[in-house]
């Protein structure tokens, strides 16, 4: 299991470096941050997360799609909708919920993100640590750190970037906790999806 965790952490570092180079150094992250459907990097980054999140556990015989947890209870459905809606209301940079393409893109975005950080990293770290909180905190911190590869962080001062990391770490803890407690991958996915929609655009 230690080998799996070392591999997961190494893969995260590689993904972080590749994402930073493509988004920040090469400037591909600007179109991605503006949610432009023509942004190839928007699809490329998330396809990488999906391939890693499904491919590595499958190749190592550690996971199956059936084990994700696809049964969404009524209780967790309403929790997901309420929490996601509250996040979305305060989200100034989310996707336009009135646009069909802006519904498809965040579904893809949130699936890839939840697959990599919750289903792959959280589950892998959970096999090494005893207790629920250490793997949740570690995977969530990596989730927050990963957002330093987003174009919008480029112009922020150091204090702003630190706040950015802790903000997304907090969201990662919420998504991780909901996944752990519900046992259903649809819960953090739905919560995250509803949270990236900018409902202010409707008014």
N, C-alpha and C positions, 0 to 999 in steps of 0.2 A: 504493500500500500504506500510505503514511503516513496517508492519509485514512481508510482502514479502521481503523487503530489509534486515531486520534483519535476516530472514531465509537464504537469499542468501549469506550474509556476513558470517553467521555461517557455512554454508555448505562449503564455500571457506576455512575457517579456518580448518575445519575437513579434507578437501581434502589436504590442505597444510601439515598438520601434518602427515597424512597417507603417503603422497608422500615423505616427508622428511625421515620418518622412513624407508620406503621400499627402497628408492633410496640411501640415504646416510648412514644411520645407519646399515642397513642389506646388503648394497653393491649391491643391485639389479640394481641400476642405471647405473653401468658400461657397462653392455651388452646393455642396452637400448641406452646409449649415442653412442655406436659403431654401432647402428642400426642393431644389430644381429636379424635376423628373429626368432630365437629360444628363444628370451627374452620374458618370460611370462609377466614380468612387463611392457614391451612396450605395450602390449595389455590390461593388467589389468588396468593401469592408465587411458587409454583413454576410455575404456568401462565404467569406473566410471564416467567420465565427460559426456559421452553420456547419461547414465542412469539418472544422475542428471539433465542435461540440457533439456532432454525431459520429464522425469518423474515428476519432481516437478511442472513445469507449467501446465502439463496436469492434475495432481491430484488436483490442486487448481483451475482448470478451467480458466487459464489465457492465454492459448496459443494453437494453432493448427499448424500442419505441413504446412497447406496451407498459413498461415499468415507469413511464413518465408520470402516470396518473392523469386520466382523462375524464374522471367522473366528478362533475362539478355539482356540489350540493346547493340547495336553495340558500342556505345560510351564507355560504362563501360567495355565492353569486352576488348577493346584496352587499356584502362587505366589500367585494371587489369593485362594484359599481360606485358605491359611496366613496371609497377611498380614492379610486381613480378619478372620479368627478371632482373631488376637492382639489386634487393635485392639478388637474387640467384647468380649473378656474384660476389658479394662481400662476399658470404657465404662460409667460409672455412670448415665448419663442416656439410654440408648438405648431403642429400642422393645422391647416384650415379644415374644420369638420364639415364645411358645406361643399367641399370638392370631393368627387369620387376618387380621383387619383390620390388625394390627401387622406383617404381612408385606406386604400390599398398599401401605400408606402409605409404608414406607421404600423400596420399589421405585420408587414415584412420586417421592419426595423425592430419592433418589440419582440417578435418571435426570435430573431437572431440573437438579440441581447440577452433575453431571458434564457435561451438555450445555452449560451456560452457561460454566462456568469452564475446563473442559478442551477441549471440542470447539470452542467459539466463541472465548473469550479467548486461550487458549494457542495455538490455530492461527492466529489473527489476528496476535498478537504475533510468532509464529515467522516470519511472512513479512517482518517488518521487521528483526529482529535476526539477526546471523550467530552461529552456535553454538547449542547446545541449552539452555544454562543461563540466559541472560538472559530469554527469554520464560517459562521455567519459574518462575524466581524472581519475576518481576513478576506473573504470573497467580496464583501461589500466595500472594503477599503480599496481593493484592486479595481472594483467598478468605479469608484469615485476618482481614483488616480487615472483611469483610462480616459476620463473626460478632459484631461489635459491635452489630448490629441485632437480635440474639437477646435475648429477654426475660431470660434467666438471667444475662446480663452486667450487668444494671441494678444489682444490689446489690453488685457486686464493687468493691474499691478499685482505684485506678489501676494499681497493680502487678499485681493480679489480671487486669485487662483486657489489660495488655501481655502477660502470660503466655498468656492466652487466644488473642490474635492470633498469637503465635509458635507455639503448639501447633498451631493449624489451618493456619498457613503451612507447618509441617513436614509435616502430612498432605497438604496440597496438592502439595508437592514429590514426595512418594511417589506420589500418584495421577498426577501429570503425567509423572514419570519412567517409570512403568509403561506409560502410554499411548504415550509417545514410543518406548520400546524395543519394545513389542509390536506397535504399529500397529493395535491392536484396541480399539475403544471399550468392548467388553464387559469388558475387564480392569479398568480403574478403576471401572466401574460395579459389577461383582461385588464387588470389593475394598471399595468404599465401602458397598455394601448389607450385606455381612456385618459390617462394622465398626460399623454403627449399631444392631445388635441387642444388647440387654443380656442376655447369657447367664446372668448371675447370677440372673435371675428364674426360671430353670428349676430352681433348687435351693432 
